[in-house]
Amino acid sequence: MERLTERQEAILDFIVREYVDAATPVSSKRTVEGSDLGVSSATVRGEMAYLEGLGYLTHPHTSAGRIPTAMGYRYFVEHLMQEAGLPLSERRMIEHQFHQVDRDIEQWIRLTGAILTSKAGTASLVTAPRTHRSRFKRLELVRVSEGNVLLSLVLQEGTMRRRIVSLEASRIPRALQRLTDELNSLLLDLSSEEVRTKSSQLKPAQEAVGEHVAELMDDADLRHDLELHRYGFAHILRQPEFAKTERVKKVLGVLEEPGHLESVLAEVGLSHTGVQVIIGGEDRWPQMSDFSLVLARYGAAWQTTGVLGVMGPIRMPYSKNVPMVGYMAHLMSGLVEGRYT
């Protein structure tokens, strides 16, 4: 994603923030009046048309104003967003609420969901922490095209995971088989964390495959008996984006489809560190095209972990929700580490 000019970024930044606040298309006149661009409405209209051509903005048929696209929100999150951290007084109040409840994970989960929904004004998602750890049994590497192989991973509990990976060694059949044999010997019965540690000490090709193995094992660990708690979905239905019946059906479809949200959280939440932002399905989850997720892993390193976050329309106050989710994940991590380690 190439960087825009300073003026284009200022216009996109203003339109995103204004649309998030007001939920109405933003005109060039409003942009000139509400910003310090120092240019005419005609100049701003030209820049808006350019940003629309790039895919960052669009406009409803009935309005001359522009609204951000999922791509526009993504650019905002990656390049323009200034996180609005929680004030110290609010952090202390939240910490006090947790100190008031027993050392019970179910109460922590309910309180986390209630706080996220209250502060973000949208739905929240929290999974219970799990201690299940997959163990490596064997892998197979099969050449499928020039430079690409199918990695088939079998875990000790009998489950299998597959992934297409790029691998130079696939160009030489004997090298591919030797790599398979070496890794099956070196990684036997290791957890994902142990696979990462071991792989970092190996040759580049072994390390590359080892990282893919660890990611597949992380995914298997999260999917194992995933217990997802959902709160505040009525907040989504109150948003103007979901006033029409067909949009309401989309919300209900996401809620009712077995394992859908669990699958997204499994792939994103615990497979990555830090706060992860999913906007409009990212062309990977079509059912999520009207929604955004802000997720973060919490827990005791890779031993006892869960995921928490918020879900709402893509017109979301990311600058507020990203630090909120990050803070709650940090708080829950401290609680879980104190209980399980």
QUIMO-V169133 format. One record per backbone hydrogen bond with DSSP energy under -1.0 kcal/mol. NH is the residue of the N-H (numbers start at 1). CO is the residue of the C=O. If there is no record, write none. Layout:
NH&CO ; NH&CO
This chain:
9&5 ; 10&6 ; 11&7 ; 12&8 ; 13&9 ; 14&10 ; 15&11 ; 16&12 ; 17&13 ; 18&14 ; 19&15 ; 20&16 ; 21&17 ; 22&18 ; 23&19 ; 26&66 ; 31&27 ; 32&28 ; 33&29 ; 34&30 ; 44&40 ; 45&41 ; 46&42 ; 47&43 ; 48&44 ; 49&45 ; 50&46 ; 51&47 ; 52&48 ; 53&49 ; 54&50 ; 56&51 ; 58&67 ; 63&60 ; 66&26 ; 67&58 ; 69&56 ; 73&69 ; 74&70 ; 75&71 ; 76&72 ; 77&73 ; 78&74 ; 79&75 ; 80&76 ; 81&76 ; 84&319 ; 91&87 ; 92&88 ; 93&89 ; 94&90 ; 95&91 ; 96&92 ; 97&93 ; 98&94 ; 99&95 ; 100&96 ; 104&102 ; 108&104 ; 109&105 ; 110&106 ; 111&107 ; 112&108 ; 113&109 ; 114&110 ; 115&111 ; 116&112 ; 117&113 ; 118&114 ; 119&115 ; 120&116 ; 121&117 ; 123&311 ; 124&231 ; 125&309 ; 126&229 ; 127&307 ; 128&227 ; 130&305 ; 136&190 ; 137&154 ; 138&154 ; 140&152 ; 142&150 ; 144&148 ; 145&148 ; 148&145 ; 149&165 ; 150&142 ; 151&163 ; 152&140 ; 153&161 ; 154&138 ; 155&159 ; 156&135 ; 158&155 ; 161&153 ; 163&151 ; 165&149 ; 167&147 ; 170&167 ; 171&168 ; 172&169 ; 176&172 ; 177&173 ; 178&174 ; 179&175 ; 180&176 ; 181&177 ; 182&178 ; 183&179 ; 184&180 ; 185&181 ; 186&182 ; 187&183 ; 189&136 ; 190&187 ; 195&191 ; 196&192 ; 197&193 ; 198&194 ; 199&195 ; 200&196 ; 201&198 ; 202&199 ; 207&203 ; 208&204 ; 209&205 ; 210&206 ; 211&207 ; 212&208 ; 213&209 ; 214&210 ; 215&211 ; 216&212 ; 217&213 ; 218&214 ; 219&215 ; 220&216 ; 221&217 ; 222&218 ; 223&219 ; 226&223 ; 229&126 ; 231&124 ; 235&232 ; 237&233 ; 239&236 ; 242&239 ; 243&240 ; 248&244 ; 249&245 ; 250&246 ; 251&247 ; 252&248 ; 253&249 ; 254&250 ; 255&251 ; 256&252 ; 257&253 ; 260&257 ; 263&259 ; 264&260 ; 265&261 ; 266&262 ; 267&263 ; 268&264 ; 269&265 ; 270&265 ; 276&295 ; 278&293 ; 280&291 ; 282&279 ; 284&281 ; 285&281 ; 288&285 ; 289&286 ; 291&288 ; 292&312 ; 293&278 ; 294&310 ; 295&276 ; 296&308 ; 298&306 ; 300&304 ; 301&299 ; 303&300 ; 305&130 ; 306&298 ; 308&296 ; 309&125 ; 310&294 ; 311&123 ; 312&292 ; 316&314 ; 318&316 ; 320&317 ; 321&317 ; 322&318 ; 324&320 ; 325&321 ; 326&322 ; 327&323 ; 328&324 ; 329&325 ; 330&326 ; 331&327 ; 332&328 ; 333&329 ; 334&330 ; 335&331 ; 336&332 ; 337&333 ; 338&334 ; 339&335 ; 340&336 ; 341&337
